[in-house]
Amino acid sequence: MTAVAHTQLDALQGALGQLRSGALTPHALSDLSRAQTILLDTLPPRYGEVLLGLMDRLESSALFSEESCSFSQQGLLDNLQVWVDKARGELQTSTPG
């Protein structure tokens, strides 16, 4: 199950890169993130709560221009990268051996 969680995390990392390059929409990243159920079930519950909160804000920010939004989409993407990095660390510490 941990191998699948790593694969799902890698997919999320790739999708984040695609969003940064403009090849993916915020809504598509959100949909993909929410579909990573094995990853979210493997991580402690707080990771799911934080990720879903970030996805909600990212989807909301996509509805507005950068100037009219109360939070920066770039800041959200940076926070998502921090989440991915921390999740990767959590998976590595929970992997035996």
NUDREN-822013 format. One record per residue (C-alpha): residue in three letters; x, y, z. Coordinates in steps of 0.2 Angstrom, whole numbers, plus 5000, padded with zeros to 4 digits. Each point is the difference from the previous one (the first is absolute). Layout:
<nodes>
ALAXYZ...
</nodes>
This chain:
<nodes>
MET500050005000THR501450125003ALA500749974983VAL498350064993ALA500150155012HIS501750054993THR499349984982GLN498550115004LEU501250135008ASP501150004985ALA498450034989LEU499550145011GLN501850084999GLY499949984981ALA498350084999LEU500650155010GLY501550024988GLN498750004986LEU498950135008ARG501550115002SER500449984982GLY498250044995ALA499749824993LEU498749965013THR498650105008PRO499850035019HIS498449904999ALA500949854992LEU501350005013SER498750015014ASP499049854992LEU501649904999SER500550055018ARG498349945007ALA500249844990GLN501649955009THR499049905013ILE501449875004LEU501350145003LEU498750105011ASP499649845010THR501849965002LEU500550175007PRO499450065017PRO498350094999ARG500650175002TYR500949994983GLY498349974991GLU499250145009VAL501450124995LEU500049944982LEU498250024998GLY500150175007LEU501350054988MET499049934986ASP498550105005ARG501050165000LEU500849964984GLU498349974991SER499450165007SER501550094995ALA499749944982LEU498450094999PHE500850175003SER501450104993GLU501650005010GLU499750195005SER498249975006CYS500449845010SER500450015018PHE501449874999SER501349974987GLN499849854989GLN501950004999GLY500049995019LEU498849865000LEU501149904987ASP501550035012ASN499049935014LEU499449854990GLN501949964997VAL500350015018TRP498649885003VAL500749884987ASP501750015008LYS499449975017ALA498949864994ARG501549924992GLY500950015016GLU498649925010LEU499949864988GLN501849975001THR500049995019SER498549895000THR500849884988PRO500949865009GLY501849954996
</nodes>
